[in-house]
Amino acid sequence: AQSVTQPDIHITVSEGASLELRCNYSYGATPYLFWYVQSPGQGLQLLLKYFSGDTLVQGIKGFEAEFKRSQSSFNLRKPSVHWSDAAEYFCAVGASGGYNKLIFGAGTRLAVHP
Amino acid sequence: NAGVTQTPKFRILKIGQSMTLQCTQDMNHNYMYWYRQDPGMGLKLIYYSVGAGITDKGEVPNGYNVSRSTTEDFPLRLELAAPSQTSVYFCASSPPFGSYEQYFGPGTRLTVT
């Protein structure tokens, strides 16, 4: 069965430090992969997506993610974190069976210290 | 463009009461979804719809019902509310041409006591 694992429930970084959020997926074929961000009290906003082609994808707000097929991973990175990046981050994979359904990971909550 | 809108933002229900969570999208998307979000659990799909008159169960449909009479609206009905339905509910929509990208509403926080 398809699944998405985000190993880190909670991460704390200092403002200006680099960030990497981990995501591992289980899917037989080439996956459609997504990162969404949820600010407190808000809905989910798409940060970036991978469908095919270049394995390093750029997103909004200075985020990027790298697809590594050999490791079944799609980790999210940012070189310098801002206090406004404090939020919950969800990794998702397109589900088999169509209709644009997504399977979400449990999320990683990011706290940023000044 | 309003995108996906949800009402109400917050609601407290007593056990056994019923209510309807409203969801409307103005992007002419065929596909719509209802999720619930519980702490540490991510988002779980309750129901989805691929067009007016067509709905199907997701991962956690028990205790919920949906209908889709128009492209724009996809209400979620809770009958006989239970404490286990305390959650944050998100509606989302997606265009039908295979991008898998979903657009989310701001959510409804529901408490059942």
Interface residues (C-beta under 8 A of the other chain):
Chain A: V4 I9 Y32 F34 Y36 G41 Q42 G43 L44 Q45 L46 K49 F51 F90 G94 Y99 N100 K101 L102 F104 G105 A106 G107
Chain B: V4 Y31 Y33 G40 M41 G42 L43 K44 L45 Y48 V50 G58 F90 A92 S94 P95 P96 G98 S99 Y100 E101 Q102 Y103 F104 G105 P106 G107
